[in-house]
C-alpha cells in the first residue's frame, strides 16, 4: 500500500514500515475515524506503539511512522473541527 502525505511524499508500506508498524497503522486508520478527540487518538497511538504486535513489545517510532501519524493527527483535528466526532 502507498500512503501519500500532504507534502506529496509517499511511503510504500512494504518498503518503509516493519510488519509491526503496518499492523499499528491499520489500527490507527480505524481510530482516525473513531476518535472523539485528538487526545484519544494520541493515546491510542501511544498504546499501540507500547504494546507492539504479536508479542513484539514496544515499537520505536520511525521517521516514516512519525510523518504518517502526524498527517493522521491533522485529519483527526480537521474532522473534529468540522463537527464529525466519530462513531459512538
Order of alpha helices (4+ residues) and beta strands (2+ residues): beta-beta-alpha-alpha-alpha-alpha
